[in-house]
Amino acid sequence: MPRTTTLECPGCPPLRALTFDALVIEARSKEGGAAKVVDRWGDPDSSKCVLAASMVDRKQDPLLAVARKNGTIEVLNPLNGHLRFAISNVSDTGNRPEDDAISGLHLFASNKLDSGSGSCTLLTCTTKGNTSMRSFVDISSPDLVSSGSTNTWDVCKSGNILFSKVDGSENHAIFGGKGVEVNVWDLNECTKIWTAKSPPKNSLGIFTPSWFTSATFLSKDDHRKFVAGTNSHQVRLYDISAQRRPVISFDFRETPIKAVAEDLDGCTVYVGNGSGDLSAFDIRTGKLLGSFLGKCSGSIRSIARHPELPVVASCGLDSYLRLWDVKTRQLLSAVFLKQHLVSVVFDSTFTGEDAVGSTRDTTVEGAETANEFENGDGQETQPVKRKKSSKEKKAKKESKKKNRSNETSTEDEGTKKLKKSK
């Protein structure tokens, strides 16, 4: 049974979030209001569902990259969903996209590979470990887009890559997956600089094979510390400058860890698992700070921390986008989006002035007011007679009756006075 709460959602501050799967869905919220769906980009198609997404969150020329199931990578305008350009990640060897799907995607905010201005750089990684970093120039026009420099390498010889994560400086990346120990790569040199060591056998002599499901860097300024979640419901903190095995490791509930995200303070992490549990931990000690209680009933696949507001977003297979308060861990708003969700990102440049319906409602009201006085030729139109409602008719009849009764009463009083005077 899903966990429920009797507390009412107080609403969330003005924000804008994008969620991904079969469709790209844009959700906004007003001050103290509930988040609502304001736009959907694309038509439902299971062959084009989104596997990974990355966004360059900036005021000038923001970009959004999505990797689809059919092997297509699209770079979109995150403000309106317009396609900037699209490329195919299918190799010339004849492998089908479903045999080697994209498991990791990152869109660089800075220009890599000496590509210059008016360009972008993409980092992609497939489940078999085929990684490439490609630059594209002249992205202002889809007809003029051309490929620039390209670097390709393999991050694993066996196993399946399930995730990749790039640090804040965009110089290092983490890779890991099923049968693949987490490893850190230098993106400038395309070389591996660190690999984790498998944990020892337990007291019963049983060895647990490596199966990492997600990871995140603990701080944007330090690539040496990162947190990883495993399929055996463990949360591990690694420090590549200290040792190859975890510095801290603890269990979280009884289902696999599916998503981890860091907080802005550099010591708090948010962990979501396959049964819909979302909690905050102090990664320095492994202490549970608290759980986010709400109507979660499905696996959590993505967690995002707003870069400015004290809000955390989570989404997953129960088709809900949920917004939580960081301090109280209370549910602020929830939106049902009618599809399985695999990723969510925030648009930090969104302000309350662009809230849902503010401009649209004003425009409609202004148009209706103008149409009452002018037609299409700019001439005045005749006023249209409005039919009175039944309530107005009844009120009018009652007022007439009252007037008649008042008149009769005044007449009776006048006749009585005349009789007395006589």
N, C-alpha and C positions, 0 to 999 in steps of 0.2 A: 504494500500500500504506500502511496506517496505521502511524504510528510507534509503537514499543513500547518498553518499558523492563523490565529484569530486576529492578529494585528493588521490594521489598515495601512496601506502603503501611503506614506506622506507625500509622495511625489519627488521628483528630482530636479536639479537645476538645469538651465538651458544647455543642452549638449546634442551632439550628432554622432551616431554610430552606424557603421556599415557591417552587415553580416553576410556570410557567404555560404552557398552550396549550389543548388540548381539555379538559383537566381541571386543577383546582388541586390540586397534590400537595404534601403536607407531609412533609418528611424531617428526621429527628433523628439525633443521634449521642450515644453515651456517652463518658466519658473514655477516650481511647486506643482507641476502637472505630470500626468502620466505620459510615458513615451508612446508614440504612435508611428505607424508605417506611413511614410509620405511618398515613397516611390519604389518601383521594382524595375530592375534593368534586365531585359532579355525575356525569352520565353522558356517555360519549363522543358527541359530536355535532359534525360538521365545520362546521355552520352557526353554532355558538356558540363557536368557538375564540377564545381570548383574544388580542387584538392589542396591548394595552398594559395596564400595571398600575402602581399606586402605593399605598404603604402609609404610614400614620402610625404610626411605631414609638414607642410610649410604654406605660408600665405601666397607666395609668388610661384606660380606654375606647379601646383601639387600633382603628383602622379600616383596611380594605383595599378599594380600588376597582379594578375590572377592566372593561375595555371589550371587548365581544365583536363578532364579525364581523357579526352581525345588527343592529347598531346599538344594542344594549342596554348600559347602564352599570349595574353592580351594585355596591353598597356592602355589604361583608360584615364579619362578625366574624372577624378573622384567627386567633382561638384555636380556633374550632370550625367555621368555615365557614358559620354561619347568616346568612341574608340579612337585612340591615337594611332596605334599600329598593332599588328599581330604577327607572330612568327610560329613556326612549327618546331617542336622539339623531337620529332621523330627522326632517328638516325638513318643513314643510308644502308645499314646492314639488313634492313627489312624487319626489324623487331616491331611488334605491334605495341601501341601505347599502353594497353592494359598489362602487357608482360613486363614493362619497365616504366611504371608511372612516375610522375614527378612527386617527390616526397618533401622537398624543401625548395623555397623560393625567397629571394631577397632582392629588393630594388634599392640600389645605392643612392643615398642622398647626395654624395659628392661624386665628381667625375673620376672614374677609374680608367686605367689603361691608357692614359694620355689622350682621351677622346675629345677634349675641348668642350666649349660651350655648345648649347643646343643639342645635347646628347644625353644618353642614360646608359647605365650598366646594370646587367642582370646576372645574378648568381643562381644557378639551378642545380639540383641534385636529384637523381633518380633512385629508386629502391635498390638497384644493383650497384650503386656507388659511382655512376658516371656523373662527374661534376664538371661544369663549364662556367666560365665567367666571360660574358660577351658584352661588347659595347655597340651602341647604335647611334648614328649621327643623323642630323636633320629630322628630328622627330616632330617638328612643328607641322609638317605636311606628310600624310600617309604615303603619298606618291613618291616622296623624295627620301624615305628612310632607307639607309644602307648600313650594312654591317661593317663594324670597325675591327678592332683587335679582339682575339679570342684565345683564351687559355683553357685547356681541358686536362683533367687528371682523374684518377680513381682513388676514392677514399677508403675502399675496402676490397679485399680479395674474395671474401665469402660473406654470407649473411645478407640481411636486408636493412637498408637505411630507412629509418622511420621519421627522422626529423633532422633539421639543421637550424642553427641559430648564429647570427652575426652580432658581434659586440657593438658598443656605441661608437667606437672609433672607426669601425668598418675595416679593421685590419686583421681580425682574427675571426674564426668560425668554429663552432662545435658540430660534430657529426656523431650519430649513434643510432642504434637500432637493435633488431633481433639477431643475436649472434655476433654483434659488433660492439666492442668496448668504446666508450666515449673517447673521442680524440680531438685535439685542437690543431688547427692548421693556420699557417701564416698565409694570408691571401695575397700579399705583395710578392712573395716568393713561390707560392703554391707548394709549400713543403709542410710536412707534419712535424710539429714541435713537441707534442706530448701525447701519450696514450695511457689510459687508466689500466690498472692491474686488477685482475679478477680477484674477488674476495676469497678468502680461504674456505675450506670445508667447515661445516658446522660440527657440533659435538657428536652427531651421529655419523659423521664421515660422508655426508651428502653434499655434493657440489651443485650449486645453482647456476645454470648457464646464464650468460649475459643477455638481458632483454630490456633495453632502455626505450622508454616511450616518449619522453619529452625532456627539455632542458632549457635553462635560461641563465644568462650572466647575472651575477648578484649586483653589479654596479656597472654603469656605463663607462666609467673612467678606469676600470680595472678588469682586464680580461683573464686574470689568473684565478679568480674564484667564480665558480658557477654551481648551480643546483640542478640535479638530474632526478627524474622519477623513473621507477622501474615497474615492470609487469608484476613483480612480487610485492607490490604495495609498499615499497621502500622509497624514502626521500634521502638523497645523499648530497653532501656538500664536499666539493673537491677544491683543492688548492694546488695548482700545478707547480707552484714554487716551493711547496713543502714535501709532498709525497705523491705517489701514484695511486694509493688507495684512499677511500673517503676519509675526510677529517671527522665528519659527523654523519651518522646514519641512524634513522629511526623509521618505524613502521607507522603507516596511516591507514586505519581501518582494515578491511579484508579484501578489497578489490583493487585492480591495477590502477596505478596513477596514470592519468590521461593528460593532464595539463598542469603546468607550473608557471608562475609569473612573479616578477620581483616588484617590490615597492620602491618608492622614491627615497626612502631612508637608508637603503642599502643593507638592511638587516632583517627585513620582514619579507616572507614569501607567501604566496597564495597557492594552495594545492587543491586540485579537483580530481576525483577518481571516477571509476566506472559506474558507481551506484548513485551519483549525484551529490556526493558530499563535498562541500567547499569550506576550507578552513584556512586560518592564518597562523603561521609559525614564526617564532624568533629563531632564525637559522643559526645564531651564535650558540644557542644552548639546546636547540631542538624542542623548546617548550611550546605547547599549544596555547596560542593567545586567545582563540575563540573560534567558534563555528558560525557560518552564515546560515541562519535558519530560514527556510522558505519552502515553497512548493516545488522542490526539485525531485524529479522522478526518473531522470534519464542520465546517461553518461555525459559528463562535462568534457568537451573537446577543446575549448579555448577560454582563456582568461586574459583580460586586458585591464591595465590600470591607466586611468585618465592622467595625462601628464600635468594637469593643473588642478582639477577639481578632486575632492576626496571621494571618488566614485570608482568602483570596480565593476566590470561587466563580465558576465559568463554566459556561455551558450553551449548547446550540446544536442544530443539525439532526441530530447523531448520536445524539440522545435520551439523552445522559449528563449528569448533574450531577456536576461535579468540584470538589473542595475542595483548595486548594493552600496550602502554607506560604509566607508572604510573604518570610521571610528566606532560606530554603534553596531556595525555588521547587520543592520536592518535592511530589509528589502524595500527599495524605493519605488521600483516600477518593474513590470513584467509585460512582455509583448509576445503573443503567440504568432509565429510566422509560417506555420503550415508546411514546414519542411525541415529535414535534418540539417543542423548547422555544424560547421567545422571550424569557423574562424570568425573573429570579431575584431574590429579596429575602431579607434576614436579619431574624430576630426577635431583637433584642439583649437583650430582657428574659427570654429563656429561660435557665433554670439547670439544672444537672445533676440536681437533685432530681426533675425531671419527665422523666427519661430514659425511653427506650422500655422498656416491660415491667416497670418496677420496681414500680409500684403494682398493675398488673394481675396479675403473677405472685404477689404476696403475697396478693391477694384470692382467687385461685383456690386456692392452697394452704390458706389458712385455711378456705375453704368445704369443701374435701375433708376436712380434719381434723375439722371440726365434723360433717360428715355421717357420719363413722365412729362417732360417739357418740350423735348425736341424730337423730330423724326430724323430720318437719314438725310434729308435735304437741308437741315438746319432751320426749318420752319416750325412755328409753334403748332402744336396739335390740340385738338379739342379735348377738353377734360372728359374722361370716361366716367359714366354714372356707375356708382357702386351699389349693388343690391344690399339691402339691409338684412341683417341676420335675424333669426327668430328671437334671439335675446333682446335685440334692440326694439323689435316690434312689441314684445311684451312690456318692456320698460316704458315705451311710449304710451301703450294702452293704460298702464297703471297710473302714469302721470296725468292722463286725461281724466281718469276716474277721480283722482284726488282733487283736481281742479274743479270738477263738477260738484263733488261733495262739499268743497269749501264754498262754492258759490251758493248752493242751497242753504248751507248753514248761515251764511251772511244774510240771505233773504229772510229766513225765519226770524233771525234776531231783529231785523228791521221792522217786520210786521208786528212783533211783540211790542216794540217800543211805541209804534203808532197807536196800538190798542190802549196801552197804559196812558198815553197822553190824552186820548179821548175820554 
